Amino acid sequence: MKNQDRARPTGAMRSETDSLIALCAALAMVLAAMPAAAQLARKPSYYQQQNQPLPEGPAAQLAPRPAVPSSLPALRSQGDFDQLARVYDAGTPMQLAHVLFAIDRQAKPARTYYIDTPRYQLHVRFLRDTRLVPNTIKREIDRNYLVPDRRFLFGTLSWQQNIGTFTYEFWEGDRLTVPLLRQADAQVKASFFAPVKFKTNSTLHERVAKEVGIDFVSQEALIREQPFLPMNLGTATGRVRIVDDESGINALLPDDIAVLRQVPISLPPVAGVLTERPSTALSHVNLLAKGWGIPNAYVRDAATVLKAHAGQWVALKVAASGYQVRRLAPEEIAALPPRTVRTAATGATPGSARAIRPDLHETRLLPLASLRARNNAQCGTKAANLGAMLAAHIPGTSVPDGFCIPFAHYDRFMRANGLAERIARMQQQPGFASDPKARQKALAQLREEIVQWPVDAATAAAWRAAWQSQLGGGGVFVRSSSNSEDLPGFSGAGLYTTVPNVKTGDALEVAVKKVWASVFNPEAWEARSAAGFGAESVLMGVFVQTAIDSTNAGVMITRDPFDAGHPHVTYISAKRGIGIRVVEGQRVAEQVMYSSWSKAIQVLSRSAEETSLQLDKDGGVKEVPVEAGRSVLTDELVVRLANVGAAVKRTFNAADQDIEWATMGDRIVLLQARPYVERRR
């Protein structure tokens, strides 16, 4: 909830409170664009509304309103609520009718004001216009969000249609105390006609509610009940394809709007995505959607809802307040441009995407400590960025040691085994250019062949020697670091293979070849084709890195992924154990958002995992049971991660980053940083 004015207080207040209010003042002016509001199941900021077209709503709200009182001391009926309410996104899954209220704690007895919200829209306007605080400057009013001895409590009372109950709430940065919440709960319940629950908007609010001992609705619980969640906004035209299983995923075409019964690990390029299961902002599917600039949303029972459109051409629009699917008329279908034709020679679509131009002169195995961002031409951005983060000496962090097998090794291996000729023959196979299943079969055969091709004995011996001498011959992760991923305009997230916990020299050689072969993973081939990369331009570097048995792991973005206007927000996704599954999207990860301005931590979801991955003593990873529903992230860890994320962002010239992290004991381990890529169309 962000509906209040906030600014800096007078000089008489403590400096800590002074800075907090300053932050809140700025926060009020930039927070709460619609996508974040939808994700957080809360009312959008009126500040945002002032700079946008009027929200859709009943005609009564757009026409002149009948005279109503400026406020009521109590709401004794639905009619009382309705006449004072403002309705956002009426008629959509995100509809929210709400009434602002203020509790004057100085009055004897304390008095509640339910405010004519369409008229005043902000608490401070009501206080000034009604002369409740005729001589008080705005900064003094702002104290009412942060200090225990405040005069007023400012809140919002809403009808939550998805759970069928009324709730009252406070701004997420409100520093509520037990006495303040106890008083607010008593005042609201005594003056409202229906049962009402407290809605928490931060982890602080949850702790206070538990201490008070009142029944509350968490933000996470409300999000779970939403029938719609926008993941990536946008519009598209395409043919609706309902996908029930893996075979359906493999048959998708670029013009399809995929309706997914499950959230897959990977996805070929499509025109739009609707899923029946919620996922996270950092699932592979959503990162792909953002990179491609296509609409993506969770829609409850999507396959049933869209069954009538199956196989039909439609226009899809995903907005913050809902989605629209409109069947195209025959003349609209006829006017659509022809589907992009992939060239038989490269498998690529003409475009502006460019892989990093490789430096094939460097043949040495480069240790992590020697790598910097400039080494992306020899080792790929992933390995180079790890070196840059190590060199930045970010306090409280570490980067597991490792070494890079440069592009030159891949190039030499593939030339020795005639890869270029093999690709040319593959692309001439019947159906390769037009049939996704035929293409996948051919690519799988090529990958199998690559793993069987021999590596030069001297080269393989050098790998083993570096593994033994630098990394002690212990378990390692063999990771991709190509010249066509982690780029400013192309993420490549989830396209290539990582082989976990390799523990022998023979296994190391096979693992490197598996990573090399993943250049021809079907999802990688399709994504590069859509982005405009030719097969011949892609080379694979490999980073061999010490394996760590992490306690927790996850991914964070150094801005709000739902709204680019929130640079002070850090989004964090986490699970227990090794982080391989954080971005798979099969189970909802723990998701939180932290604002460095309001200091609030908001929970979008808790981890739904019942198992975690740990290193297996014999190599690879194993599943171990965990306590379902237990929090992964503490407030202290969230703040530390956000501070580390800000430091990583500074390391890479203030460009927003998508960062993989883990924890070992009290240290934060950095595993990857790539530019955060988002497009819309």
C-alpha positions as CSV (number, residue, x, y, z in Angstrom):
1,M,0.0,0.0,0.0
2,K,1.5,3.3,-1.1
3,N,-1.0,6.1,-0.9
4,Q,0.6,8.6,1.5
5,D,2.8,11.7,1.2
6,R,6.1,11.4,3.0
7,A,9.0,13.8,3.3
8,R,11.8,14.9,5.6
9,P,10.9,15.9,9.3
10,T,12.1,18.9,11.3
11,G,15.7,19.1,12.6
12,A,14.6,18.3,16.1
13,M,14.2,14.6,15.2
14,R,17.0,12.0,15.4
15,S,19.2,11.6,12.3
16,E,18.1,8.0,11.7
17,T,14.4,9.0,11.5
18,D,15.4,12.0,9.4
19,S,17.1,9.9,6.8
20,L,14.3,7.3,6.8
21,I,11.7,9.9,6.1
22,A,13.8,11.4,3.3
23,L,13.9,8.0,1.8
24,C,10.2,7.6,2.2
25,A,9.5,10.9,0.5
26,A,11.4,9.8,-2.6
27,L,9.9,6.4,-2.4
28,A,6.4,7.7,-2.5
29,M,7.1,9.5,-5.8
30,V,8.5,6.5,-7.7
31,L,7.1,3.3,-6.2
32,A,4.2,1.2,-7.1
33,A,3.8,1.0,-10.8
34,M,1.1,-1.4,-11.9
35,P,3.1,-4.6,-12.5
36,A,4.6,-4.5,-9.0
37,A,1.2,-3.7,-7.5
38,A,-0.2,-6.8,-9.2
39,Q,2.6,-9.0,-8.0
40,L,2.4,-7.7,-4.5
41,A,-1.4,-7.9,-4.3
42,R,-1.8,-4.4,-3.2
43,K,-3.3,-1.0,-4.2
44,P,-1.4,1.0,-6.8
45,S,0.1,4.3,-5.7
46,Y,-2.0,7.3,-6.4
47,Y,1.2,9.1,-7.4
48,Q,1.4,6.7,-10.3
49,Q,-2.2,7.3,-11.2
50,Q,-1.7,11.1,-11.4
51,N,0.6,10.5,-14.4
52,Q,-1.5,7.8,-16.1
53,P,-4.8,7.7,-17.8
54,L,-7.7,7.3,-15.4
55,P,-8.1,3.7,-14.4
56,E,-11.0,1.8,-15.9
57,G,-13.9,1.7,-13.5
58,P,-17.6,2.1,-13.1
59,A,-19.2,5.0,-14.9
60,A,-20.2,6.4,-11.5
61,Q,-16.6,7.0,-10.7
62,L,-16.0,8.8,-14.0
63,A,-19.2,10.8,-13.9
64,P,-19.9,13.6,-11.4
65,R,-20.3,12.0,-8.0
66,P,-23.2,12.8,-5.7
67,A,-22.4,14.8,-2.6
68,V,-20.9,12.7,0.1
69,P,-19.4,13.6,3.5
70,S,-15.7,14.2,3.6
71,S,-15.4,11.3,6.1
72,L,-17.4,9.0,8.4
73,P,-16.5,8.0,11.9
74,A,-17.7,4.4,11.1
75,L,-18.8,2.3,8.2
76,R,-22.0,0.6,9.3
77,S,-23.0,-0.9,6.0
78,Q,-21.9,-1.9,2.6
79,G,-23.5,1.3,1.3
80,D,-21.2,3.4,3.6
81,F,-18.2,1.6,2.2
82,D,-19.2,1.9,-1.4
83,Q,-19.9,5.7,-1.2
84,L,-16.4,6.4,0.1
85,A,-14.5,3.8,-1.9
86,R,-12.2,4.2,-4.9
87,V,-12.0,1.2,-7.2
88,Y,-8.9,0.3,-9.2
89,D,-9.1,-2.1,-12.2
90,A,-12.8,-2.7,-11.9
91,G,-14.0,-5.8,-13.7
92,T,-10.5,-7.4,-13.8
93,P,-8.9,-10.1,-11.7
94,M,-7.0,-7.3,-9.9
95,Q,-10.1,-5.2,-9.0
96,L,-9.6,-3.5,-5.6
97,A,-12.1,-1.3,-3.8
98,H,-10.6,0.5,-1.0
99,V,-11.2,3.3,1.5
100,L,-8.4,5.3,3.2
101,F,-8.7,5.8,7.0
102,A,-6.9,7.9,9.6
103,I,-7.0,7.2,13.4
104,D,-6.4,10.3,15.5
105,R,-4.7,8.9,18.6
106,Q,-4.6,12.4,20.2
107,A,-8.4,12.7,20.4
108,K,-10.0,11.6,23.7
109,P,-11.2,9.0,22.9
110,A,-9.3,8.2,19.8
111,R,-11.3,8.9,16.7
112,T,-11.4,7.1,13.3
113,Y,-12.0,8.9,10.0
114,Y,-13.0,6.9,7.0
115,I,-12.1,9.2,4.1
116,D,-13.9,10.0,0.9
117,T,-11.1,8.4,-1.1
118,P,-12.0,9.5,-4.7
119,R,-12.1,13.0,-3.4
120,Y,-9.0,13.2,-1.3
121,Q,-6.9,10.2,-2.5
122,L,-4.1,11.0,-0.1
123,H,-4.2,11.1,3.7
124,V,-2.4,14.4,3.9
125,R,-4.9,16.1,1.6
126,F,-7.7,15.1,3.9
127,L,-5.9,16.4,7.0
128,R,-5.2,19.7,5.4
129,D,-8.5,20.3,3.7
130,T,-10.5,19.4,6.8
131,R,-8.2,21.6,9.0
132,L,-7.4,18.7,11.3
133,V,-3.8,19.9,11.2
134,P,-4.1,23.5,10.0
135,N,-0.6,24.7,11.0
136,T,1.4,21.5,10.7
137,I,3.9,21.2,7.9
138,K,4.1,18.1,5.7
139,R,7.3,16.9,7.3
140,E,5.6,16.7,10.7
141,I,2.8,14.8,9.2
142,D,5.3,12.3,7.8
143,R,6.4,11.4,11.3
144,N,3.2,9.4,11.5
145,Y,4.7,6.5,9.5
146,L,7.9,6.1,11.5
147,V,7.7,7.0,15.2
148,P,5.9,5.2,18.1
149,D,4.5,8.5,19.6
150,R,2.8,9.6,16.4
151,R,-0.6,11.3,16.5
152,F,-2.1,9.5,13.5
153,L,-2.2,6.0,12.1
154,F,-2.7,6.1,8.3
155,G,-4.1,3.0,6.6
156,T,-6.3,1.5,3.9
157,L,-9.3,-0.8,4.2
158,S,-10.0,-3.0,1.1
159,W,-12.3,-5.7,-0.2
160,Q,-10.2,-8.6,-1.3
161,Q,-12.3,-10.3,-3.8
162,N,-10.1,-13.3,-4.3
163,I,-10.5,-14.4,-0.6
164,G,-13.9,-12.9,0.0
165,T,-13.0,-10.7,3.0
166,F,-12.1,-7.2,4.0
167,T,-8.6,-6.3,5.1
168,Y,-6.9,-3.2,6.5
169,E,-3.2,-2.5,5.9
170,F,-0.5,0.1,6.3
171,W,2.3,1.2,4.0
172,E,5.1,-1.4,3.9
173,G,7.6,1.1,5.3
174,D,5.4,1.9,8.3
175,R,7.3,1.1,11.5
176,L,4.4,-0.3,13.3
177,T,4.8,-1.3,17.0
178,V,2.8,-3.7,19.1
179,P,0.8,-0.9,20.9
180,L,0.1,0.9,17.6
181,L,-1.2,-2.2,15.8
182,R,-3.2,-3.3,18.9
183,Q,-4.9,0.1,18.9
184,A,-5.5,0.1,15.2
185,D,-7.0,-3.3,15.3
186,A,-9.5,-2.4,18.0
187,Q,-10.5,0.9,16.3
188,V,-11.1,-0.6,12.9
189,K,-13.0,-3.6,14.2
190,A,-15.2,-1.5,16.4
191,S,-16.1,0.9,13.6
192,F,-16.7,-1.5,10.7
193,F,-19.8,-3.4,9.8
194,A,-18.1,-6.7,8.7
195,P,-15.3,-9.0,9.8
196,V,-12.0,-7.6,8.9
197,K,-8.4,-8.9,9.0
198,F,-5.1,-7.2,9.2
199,K,-3.1,-7.5,5.9
200,T,0.7,-7.5,6.4
201,N,2.9,-5.7,3.9
202,S,6.3,-6.5,5.3
203,T,8.1,-9.0,7.5
204,L,8.1,-6.4,10.3
205,H,4.3,-6.3,10.1
206,E,4.1,-10.1,10.3
207,R,6.3,-10.1,13.4
208,V,4.2,-7.4,15.1
209,A,0.9,-9.1,14.2
210,K,2.2,-12.4,15.7
211,E,3.2,-10.6,18.9
212,V,-0.1,-8.9,19.2
213,G,-1.8,-12.2,18.6
214,I,-4.3,-11.1,16.0
215,D,-5.4,-13.0,12.9
216,F,-3.8,-11.7,9.8
217,V,-3.6,-12.2,6.0
218,S,-0.1,-12.2,4.6
219,Q,0.8,-10.7,1.3
220,E,2.0,-14.2,0.2
221,A,-1.3,-15.8,1.0
222,L,-3.2,-13.2,-1.1
223,I,-0.8,-13.7,-4.0
224,R,-1.5,-17.5,-3.8
225,E,-5.2,-16.8,-4.3
226,Q,-4.8,-14.5,-7.3
227,P,-6.2,-16.1,-10.5
228,F,-3.8,-14.0,-12.6
229,L,-0.2,-12.9,-12.2
230,P,1.5,-10.8,-15.0
231,M,5.1,-11.9,-15.4
232,N,6.1,-10.0,-18.5
233,L,3.8,-7.4,-20.0
234,G,3.2,-7.1,-23.7
235,T,1.1,-7.9,-26.8
236,A,1.4,-10.6,-29.4
237,T,-0.5,-12.3,-32.2
238,G,-0.3,-16.0,-32.7
239,R,-2.0,-19.4,-32.8
240,V,-3.1,-20.8,-29.4
241,R,-1.4,-24.1,-28.6
242,I,-2.3,-26.0,-25.4
243,V,0.7,-28.0,-24.3
244,D,0.1,-30.9,-22.0
245,D,3.5,-32.6,-21.8
246,E,7.1,-32.5,-22.9
247,S,6.3,-33.7,-26.5
248,G,4.1,-30.7,-26.9
249,I,6.9,-28.3,-25.8
250,N,9.2,-29.8,-28.5
251,A,6.5,-29.2,-31.2
252,L,6.0,-25.5,-30.5
253,L,6.6,-23.0,-33.4
254,P,7.6,-19.3,-33.3
255,D,4.1,-18.1,-34.1
256,D,2.5,-20.1,-31.3
257,I,1.0,-18.7,-28.1
258,A,1.8,-21.5,-25.7
259,V,-0.7,-22.4,-23.0
260,L,1.4,-24.6,-20.6
261,R,-0.1,-27.0,-18.2
262,Q,3.3,-27.3,-16.4
263,V,6.2,-24.8,-16.2
264,P,9.0,-26.4,-18.3
265,I,12.7,-26.0,-17.7
266,S,13.2,-24.8,-21.3
267,L,11.2,-23.4,-24.1
268,P,11.7,-22.8,-27.8
269,P,11.0,-19.3,-29.1
270,V,7.2,-18.6,-29.2
271,A,5.0,-15.5,-29.6
272,G,3.5,-15.6,-26.0
273,V,3.2,-17.7,-22.9
274,L,0.4,-18.4,-20.5
275,T,1.0,-20.9,-17.7
276,E,-1.4,-22.8,-15.4
277,R,1.1,-22.9,-12.6
278,P,2.7,-19.8,-10.9
279,S,6.5,-19.5,-11.4
280,T,9.0,-16.8,-10.4
281,A,10.3,-13.8,-12.2
282,L,13.6,-15.7,-12.5
283,S,12.4,-19.0,-13.9
284,H,14.0,-19.9,-17.1
285,V,10.8,-19.6,-19.0
286,N,10.2,-16.0,-17.7
287,L,13.8,-15.0,-18.4
288,L,13.4,-16.2,-21.9
289,A,10.1,-14.3,-22.3
290,K,11.8,-11.1,-21.1
291,G,14.7,-11.6,-23.4
292,W,12.4,-12.2,-26.4
293,G,10.1,-9.4,-25.3
294,I,6.9,-11.6,-25.4
295,P,3.9,-11.5,-23.0
296,N,3.9,-14.1,-20.2
297,A,1.4,-14.6,-17.4
298,Y,0.1,-17.1,-14.9
299,V,-3.7,-17.7,-15.5
300,R,-5.5,-20.1,-13.3
301,D,-7.0,-23.0,-15.3
302,A,-5.6,-21.5,-18.4
303,A,-6.1,-24.6,-20.6
304,T,-9.7,-24.8,-19.7
305,V,-10.3,-21.1,-20.0
306,L,-8.6,-21.0,-23.5
307,K,-9.8,-24.4,-24.8
308,A,-12.3,-22.7,-27.2
309,H,-9.4,-20.8,-28.8
310,A,-7.1,-23.9,-29.3
311,G,-5.6,-23.8,-32.8
312,Q,-7.0,-20.4,-33.5
313,W,-5.2,-17.1,-34.3
314,V,-5.7,-14.6,-31.5
315,A,-4.3,-11.3,-30.2
316,L,-3.0,-11.6,-26.7
317,K,-2.4,-8.7,-24.3
318,V,-0.9,-9.1,-20.9
319,A,-1.3,-6.0,-18.7
320,A,-0.8,-5.5,-15.0
321,S,-4.5,-5.5,-14.3
322,G,-5.4,-8.6,-16.5
323,Y,-5.1,-10.3,-19.8
324,Q,-7.1,-10.2,-23.0
325,V,-7.4,-12.8,-25.7
326,R,-9.3,-11.8,-28.9
327,R,-10.0,-14.0,-31.8
328,L,-8.6,-12.5,-35.0
329,A,-11.0,-11.9,-37.9
330,P,-10.2,-13.6,-41.3
331,E,-9.0,-10.3,-42.8
332,E,-6.7,-9.7,-39.9
333,I,-5.1,-13.1,-40.3
334,A,-4.7,-12.5,-44.0
335,A,-2.9,-9.2,-43.2
336,L,-0.3,-10.8,-40.9
337,P,3.2,-10.7,-42.2
338,P,4.6,-14.1,-43.2
339,R,6.4,-16.1,-40.5
340,T,10.1,-15.3,-40.3
341,V,12.0,-17.7,-42.5
342,R,15.2,-19.3,-41.1
343,T,18.0,-19.7,-43.5
344,A,19.1,-23.2,-44.2
345,A,22.7,-22.3,-44.1
346,T,22.9,-21.0,-40.5
347,G,19.7,-21.8,-38.7
348,A,19.6,-18.0,-38.0
349,T,17.1,-15.3,-38.5
350,P,18.5,-12.0,-39.8
351,G,18.9,-9.7,-36.9
352,S,21.2,-7.4,-35.0
353,A,22.3,-9.8,-32.2
354,R,26.1,-10.4,-32.2
355,A,28.2,-12.9,-30.4
356,I,31.5,-11.8,-28.8
357,R,34.2,-12.0,-31.3
358,P,36.5,-14.7,-30.0
359,D,40.3,-14.4,-29.5
360,L,41.6,-17.8,-30.6
361,H,45.3,-17.0,-29.9
362,E,44.9,-17.6,-26.2
363,T,45.4,-21.3,-25.6
364,R,46.5,-21.3,-21.9
365,L,44.2,-22.4,-19.1
366,L,43.5,-19.1,-17.3
367,P,43.1,-19.2,-13.5
368,L,40.2,-17.3,-11.9
369,A,42.5,-14.8,-10.2
370,S,43.9,-13.6,-13.6
371,L,40.5,-13.1,-15.2
372,R,38.9,-9.7,-15.7
373,A,35.9,-8.4,-17.7
374,R,38.2,-7.9,-20.7
375,N,38.9,-11.7,-20.9
376,N,35.4,-12.3,-22.3
377,A,37.0,-12.6,-25.7
378,Q,39.0,-15.7,-24.6
379,C,36.7,-17.3,-21.9
380,G,33.2,-15.8,-22.3
381,T,31.4,-13.3,-20.1
382,K,30.4,-15.7,-17.4
383,A,34.1,-16.7,-16.5
384,A,35.3,-13.1,-17.1
385,N,32.7,-11.6,-14.8
386,L,33.5,-14.1,-12.0
387,G,37.1,-12.8,-12.2
388,A,35.9,-9.2,-12.1
389,M,33.8,-9.9,-9.0
390,L,36.7,-11.7,-7.3
391,A,39.0,-8.7,-8.0
392,A,36.4,-6.3,-6.6
393,H,36.9,-7.7,-3.1
394,I,33.3,-7.2,-2.1
395,P,33.2,-7.5,1.7
396,G,31.6,-10.6,3.1
397,T,31.7,-12.5,-0.2
398,S,33.8,-15.1,-1.9
399,V,34.0,-16.6,-5.4
400,P,34.9,-20.3,-5.6
401,D,38.3,-20.8,-7.3
402,G,38.5,-22.2,-10.8
403,F,40.1,-22.0,-14.2
404,C,39.0,-21.2,-17.8
405,I,39.3,-23.5,-20.8
406,P,39.4,-20.9,-23.5
407,F,37.5,-20.8,-26.8
408,A,40.6,-21.9,-28.6
409,H,40.3,-25.4,-27.2
410,Y,36.7,-25.7,-28.4
411,D,37.7,-24.4,-31.8
412,R,40.6,-26.8,-32.2
413,F,38.6,-29.8,-31.1
414,M,35.7,-29.0,-33.4
415,R,37.9,-28.4,-36.4
416,A,39.8,-31.6,-35.8
417,N,36.5,-33.5,-35.9
418,G,35.0,-31.7,-38.9
419,L,32.1,-29.9,-37.1
420,A,31.4,-27.4,-39.8
421,E,30.9,-30.1,-42.4
422,R,28.8,-32.1,-40.0
423,I,26.5,-29.0,-39.3
424,A,26.1,-28.4,-43.0
425,R,25.0,-32.0,-43.6
426,M,22.7,-31.8,-40.7
427,Q,21.0,-28.7,-42.0
428,Q,20.4,-30.4,-45.3
429,Q,18.4,-33.3,-43.8
430,P,14.7,-33.4,-44.8
431,G,12.6,-31.5,-42.4
432,F,15.4,-29.9,-40.4
433,A,14.4,-26.3,-41.3
434,S,10.7,-26.8,-40.9
435,D,10.0,-29.6,-38.4
436,P,11.0,-28.9,-34.8
437,K,11.0,-32.6,-34.0
438,A,13.2,-33.5,-36.9
439,R,15.6,-30.7,-35.8
440,Q,15.7,-31.9,-32.2
441,K,16.5,-35.5,-33.3
442,A,19.3,-34.3,-35.5
443,L,20.7,-32.0,-32.8
444,A,20.6,-34.9,-30.2
445,Q,22.5,-37.1,-32.6
446,L,25.2,-34.4,-33.0
447,R,25.6,-34.0,-29.3
448,E,26.0,-37.7,-28.8
449,E,28.7,-37.7,-31.5
450,I,30.6,-34.8,-29.9
451,V,30.8,-36.5,-26.6
452,Q,32.3,-39.6,-28.3
453,W,34.9,-37.7,-30.3
454,P,38.4,-38.0,-28.8
455,V,40.2,-35.1,-27.2
456,D,43.9,-34.5,-28.0
457,A,45.9,-36.4,-25.3
458,A,48.1,-33.4,-24.4
459,T,45.1,-31.1,-24.0
460,A,43.2,-33.5,-21.8
461,A,46.3,-34.0,-19.7
462,A,46.6,-30.2,-19.2
463,W,43.0,-30.0,-17.9
464,R,43.7,-32.8,-15.4
465,A,47.0,-31.1,-14.3
466,A,45.2,-27.8,-13.6
467,W,42.4,-29.5,-11.8
468,Q,44.9,-31.3,-9.5
469,S,47.4,-28.5,-8.9
470,Q,45.0,-25.5,-8.6
471,L,41.8,-27.1,-7.3
472,G,43.3,-30.0,-5.4
473,G,41.6,-32.7,-7.5
474,G,38.3,-32.1,-5.6
475,G,34.8,-32.0,-6.9
476,V,34.2,-29.3,-9.5
477,F,31.3,-27.9,-11.5
478,V,32.0,-27.8,-15.2
479,R,30.2,-24.7,-16.5
480,S,29.4,-23.2,-19.8
481,S,30.8,-19.8,-20.7
482,S,30.0,-19.2,-24.3
483,N,30.4,-16.1,-26.5
484,S,26.6,-16.0,-27.0
485,E,25.3,-15.6,-23.4
486,D,25.4,-13.1,-20.7
487,L,25.3,-10.3,-23.3
488,P,23.7,-6.9,-22.8
489,G,21.0,-7.8,-25.4
490,F,20.8,-11.5,-24.9
491,S,20.8,-13.4,-21.6
492,G,21.0,-17.0,-22.8
493,A,19.9,-18.1,-19.3
494,G,19.4,-21.8,-19.0
495,L,20.4,-22.7,-22.6
496,Y,23.6,-24.5,-21.9
497,T,24.7,-27.4,-19.7
498,T,26.4,-27.4,-16.3
499,V,27.8,-30.8,-15.1
500,P,27.8,-30.8,-11.3
501,N,30.3,-32.2,-8.8
502,V,32.7,-33.9,-11.2
503,K,35.3,-35.9,-9.1
504,T,37.6,-37.8,-11.5
505,G,39.9,-36.9,-14.3
506,D,38.1,-39.1,-16.8
507,A,34.7,-37.6,-15.8
508,L,36.3,-34.1,-16.2
509,E,37.1,-34.8,-19.8
510,V,33.6,-36.1,-20.6
511,A,32.0,-33.2,-18.7
512,V,33.9,-30.6,-20.8
513,K,32.7,-32.3,-24.0
514,K,29.1,-32.3,-22.7
515,V,29.3,-28.6,-22.1
516,W,30.8,-28.1,-25.6
517,A,28.0,-30.2,-27.0
518,S,25.4,-28.1,-25.3
519,V,26.0,-25.5,-28.0
520,F,23.6,-27.8,-29.9
521,N,20.9,-28.1,-27.1
522,P,17.6,-27.6,-29.0
523,E,16.6,-24.7,-26.8
524,A,19.9,-23.0,-27.4
525,W,19.7,-23.5,-31.1
526,E,16.1,-22.1,-31.3
527,A,16.9,-19.1,-29.0
528,R,20.0,-18.1,-30.9
529,S,18.1,-18.5,-34.2
530,A,15.4,-16.2,-32.9
531,A,18.1,-13.7,-31.7
532,G,20.0,-13.7,-34.9
533,F,23.1,-15.7,-34.1
534,G,24.5,-18.0,-36.8
535,A,25.6,-21.5,-35.7
536,E,29.1,-20.8,-37.0
537,S,29.6,-17.7,-34.8
538,V,29.1,-19.6,-31.5
539,L,32.1,-20.9,-29.5
540,M,32.0,-22.4,-26.0
541,G,34.4,-21.6,-23.2
542,V,34.3,-23.8,-20.1
543,F,34.8,-22.7,-16.5
544,V,36.0,-25.5,-14.1
545,Q,35.0,-24.3,-10.6
546,T,35.4,-25.8,-7.1
547,A,32.1,-27.4,-6.1
548,I,30.5,-26.0,-2.9
549,D,27.8,-27.6,-0.8
550,S,25.7,-24.6,-0.2
551,T,23.2,-24.1,2.6
552,N,21.0,-21.9,0.5
553,A,21.2,-20.6,-3.0
554,G,19.4,-18.4,-5.4
555,V,19.3,-15.5,-7.8
556,M,18.7,-11.8,-7.3
557,I,18.1,-8.9,-9.6
558,T,19.3,-5.4,-8.7
559,R,16.0,-3.8,-9.6
560,D,12.4,-4.6,-9.5
561,P,11.8,-7.1,-12.3
562,F,8.2,-6.1,-12.5
563,D,8.9,-2.3,-13.0
564,A,12.0,-0.7,-14.3
565,G,11.1,2.5,-12.3
566,H,12.2,0.9,-9.0
567,P,16.0,0.9,-9.1
568,H,16.1,0.9,-5.3
569,V,14.3,-2.5,-5.1
570,T,16.2,-5.8,-5.0
571,Y,14.3,-8.9,-6.0
572,I,15.6,-12.2,-4.5
573,S,14.6,-15.7,-5.3
574,A,16.0,-18.6,-3.0
575,K,15.8,-22.2,-2.2
576,R,17.7,-24.4,0.2
577,G,20.7,-26.4,-0.9
578,I,22.5,-26.1,-4.3
579,G,20.9,-23.6,-6.6
580,I,20.4,-25.6,-9.7
581,R,16.6,-25.7,-9.3
582,V,16.1,-22.1,-8.4
583,V,15.5,-21.1,-12.0
584,E,13.9,-24.3,-13.2
585,G,10.4,-23.1,-12.2
586,Q,9.1,-26.6,-11.4
587,R,8.4,-25.5,-7.8
588,V,7.8,-21.9,-6.6
589,A,10.9,-20.6,-4.9
590,E,11.0,-18.2,-2.0
591,Q,10.6,-14.7,-3.4
592,V,11.2,-11.4,-1.5
593,M,11.6,-7.8,-2.5
594,Y,13.7,-5.4,-0.4
595,S,13.6,-1.6,-0.8
596,S,16.7,0.2,0.3
597,W,14.6,3.3,0.8
598,S,11.7,2.1,2.9
599,K,13.8,-0.6,4.5
600,A,10.8,-2.9,4.0
601,I,11.1,-6.6,3.1
602,Q,8.0,-7.9,1.3
603,V,7.4,-11.7,0.8
604,L,5.9,-12.8,-2.5
605,S,6.2,-16.5,-1.8
606,R,7.8,-19.0,0.5
607,S,9.7,-22.0,-0.8
608,A,7.4,-24.9,-1.9
609,E,10.3,-27.3,-2.1
610,E,10.1,-30.6,-0.2
611,T,13.7,-31.6,-1.1
612,S,17.0,-29.8,-1.7
613,L,20.0,-30.8,-3.7
614,Q,23.4,-31.5,-2.0
615,L,26.7,-32.8,-3.3
616,D,26.9,-36.6,-3.5
617,K,30.1,-38.1,-2.1
618,D,30.4,-40.3,-5.2
619,G,29.9,-37.4,-7.6
620,G,26.9,-35.5,-8.9
621,V,24.1,-34.3,-6.6
622,K,21.5,-36.0,-4.5
623,E,18.1,-35.0,-3.2
624,V,17.6,-34.7,0.6
625,P,14.2,-34.0,2.3
626,V,13.7,-30.6,3.8
627,E,11.0,-29.1,6.0
628,A,8.4,-27.7,3.6
629,G,7.2,-24.2,4.2
630,R,10.1,-23.1,6.4
631,S,11.6,-19.7,5.5
632,V,14.8,-19.8,3.6
633,L,15.8,-16.1,4.0
634,T,16.1,-14.2,7.2
635,D,15.7,-10.5,7.2
636,E,19.4,-10.0,8.0
637,L,20.4,-12.2,5.0
638,V,18.0,-10.3,2.7
639,V,19.6,-7.0,3.6
640,R,23.1,-8.4,3.2
641,L,22.3,-9.8,-0.2
642,A,20.8,-6.5,-1.3
643,N,24.0,-4.7,-0.3
644,V,26.1,-7.3,-2.1
645,G,23.9,-6.9,-5.2
646,A,24.4,-3.1,-5.1
647,A,28.2,-3.7,-4.9
648,V,28.2,-6.1,-7.9
649,K,26.1,-3.6,-9.9
650,R,28.8,-0.9,-9.2
651,T,31.5,-3.4,-10.3
652,F,29.8,-3.5,-13.7
653,N,29.4,0.2,-14.4
654,A,26.0,0.5,-12.6
655,A,24.2,-1.8,-15.1
656,D,21.5,-3.9,-13.5
657,Q,22.6,-7.4,-12.8
658,D,21.1,-10.9,-12.6
659,I,23.2,-12.5,-9.9
660,E,23.5,-16.1,-8.8
661,W,24.5,-16.5,-5.2
662,A,24.8,-19.1,-2.4
663,T,25.6,-19.2,1.3
664,M,28.2,-21.1,3.2
665,G,28.1,-20.4,6.9
666,D,28.0,-16.7,7.2
667,R,29.6,-15.9,3.8
668,I,27.8,-15.0,0.6
669,V,29.3,-16.9,-2.4
670,L,29.0,-15.3,-5.8
671,L,28.5,-17.7,-8.7
672,Q,27.5,-15.6,-11.6
673,A,26.6,-12.1,-12.7
674,R,25.1,-11.2,-16.1
675,P,23.3,-8.1,-17.4
676,Y,19.6,-8.2,-16.6
677,V,17.9,-8.3,-20.0
678,E,14.3,-7.3,-20.6
679,R,12.4,-6.4,-23.8
680,R,8.8,-5.6,-24.4
681,R,6.7,-5.6,-27.6
